[in-house]
């Protein structure tokens, strides 16, 4: 993934594996297997949030495109970022990939990350930088092969890179997300480990704040997941509780979750056994339990493909209009929940509209840049005419 000519399969690997996890969650949940909540959660559902969305300014909207976005040619990147700006969105989520920047120890190549960050800032977009992935030379001994999605050998190695990133982008980036979906083994090989992740978060928090005292450092970045028997996936509710038990509270300025809910609406209480968006209330319960209930909860990936998705009761087609309904409901519902940070829509543009491969159809724009109804729904939400 070093050049702009990467194959789709290589550039999208992180999306592929994440969507496999999300699909597995929907399938098992619809079959009657629920995700676990915090140990303190009541078996009955809490009441629906009652705050008025008009009482405060709307929750900000951003976009993310993952690693495929990072390797777009300049002309395509410009068109996508222009569309983000025109939608009224104010944020973009950018990977700062340690495995790319420092593939060889001590040799830093920031050129591609510079290119994307600069393109965002030229348009006045705020940047959330996700510091992610491990170069092979920095792997923990338990990580095999050339996989960059494994844990680092020590938290301190990761924190050193985090400080270098904060130093380089201090004038352009003040919000930093630590890792991507560490509750999945496919992103935190050999298996999720909330205690080790919390040590990484603590070390990175201190190193970033040492060079950027006013930074916002965000912990979590958690995917929808079941509690698997082999430990390869951990529900975000469980992982957050484990983070707090390991001492994360004072070394993160916000918590982040990826609350995908498709094919259901985020607010659909009938899917409460598995709907990660609806279950954000349980994450908030855990935060309150540890005396951290007013801290912001950022939703750093959310959206839906326009595709047929598998569930435990069979395939469900999500067409263009249904995608718009899911995204609109998520934005509405986010404004009913307490202390929600920006909501980042995944993604900007389809990689291949109409492909039978689900992950290639997540955009609010089609491959030819024509808008889907969801793009217009976002403009309506932000007040853009």
RAVEN-V94492 format. One record per backbone hydrogen bond with DSSP energy under -0.5 kcal/mol. NH is the residue of the N-H (numbers start at 0). CO is the residue of the C=O. If there is no record, write none. Layout:
nh: <NH:NH>
co: <CO:CO>
This chain:
nh: <5:10:11:12:14:15:16:17:18:19:20:21:22:23:24:25:26:27:28:29:30:31:32:33:34:40:50:54:61:62:63:64:68:69:70:70:71:76:77:78:79:80:81:82:83:84:85:86:86:87:88:89:90:91:92:93:93:95:96:97:97:98:99:100:101:102:103:106:107:108:113:114:115:116:117:118:119:120:121:122:122:123:124:125:127:127:128:128:129:129:130:130:131:131:133:137:138:139:142:143:146:150:152:157:158:159:160:161:162:163:164:165:166:167:168:169:171:172:173:174:175:176:177:178:178:180:181:183:184:186:187:188:190:191:196:197:198:199:200:201:202:203:204:205:206:207:208:209:210:210:211:214:215:216:217:217:218:220:220:221:227:227:230:233:238:239:240:241:242:243:244:245:246:247:250:251:252:253:254:255:256:257:258:259:261:263:267:268:270:271:273:274:275:275:278:279:280:281:282:283:284:285:286:287:288:289:290:291:294:295:296:297:297:298:299:299:300:301:305:306:308:308:310:311:313:315:317:318:322:323:324:325:326:327:328:329:330:331:332:333:334:334:335:336:336:339:340:342:343:343:344:344:345:346:346:349:350:351:354:357:359:360:361:363:363:364:365:368:371:374:374:375:376:377:378:379:380:381:382:383>
co: <2:6:7:9:11:11:12:13:14:15:16:17:18:19:20:21:22:23:24:25:26:28:27:31:272:37:335:51:342:90:344:92:64:65:66:67:68:72:73:74:75:76:77:78:79:80:81:82:83:84:83:60:60:125:62:91:127:129:94:95:131:131:96:96:97:99:106:103:105:100:109:110:111:112:113:114:115:116:117:118:119:120:119:89:91:125:126:174:93:127:128:176:95:129:147:134:135:150:139:141:143:188:137:153:154:155:156:157:158:159:160:161:162:163:164:166:168:168:126:126:215:128:217:130:176:220:219:180:231:183:183:148:187:230:192:193:194:195:196:197:198:199:200:201:202:203:204:205:206:207:207:211:173:214:175:215:253:218:255:255:225:232:227:182:234:235:236:237:238:239:240:241:243:242:247:248:216:216:295:218:297:221:256:257:302:260:264:266:267:268:270:270:259:273:274:276:277:278:278:279:280:281:282:283:284:285:287:286:291:252:338:254:295:341:256:297:256:343:360:304:306:315:313:25:310:308:306:316:318:319:320:321:322:323:324:325:326:327:328:329:330:331:332:332:333:336:296:59:298:341:61:342:301:63:344:364:359:359:351:355:356:357:358:346:347:347:369:365:363:363:371:371:372:373:374:375:376:377:378:378>
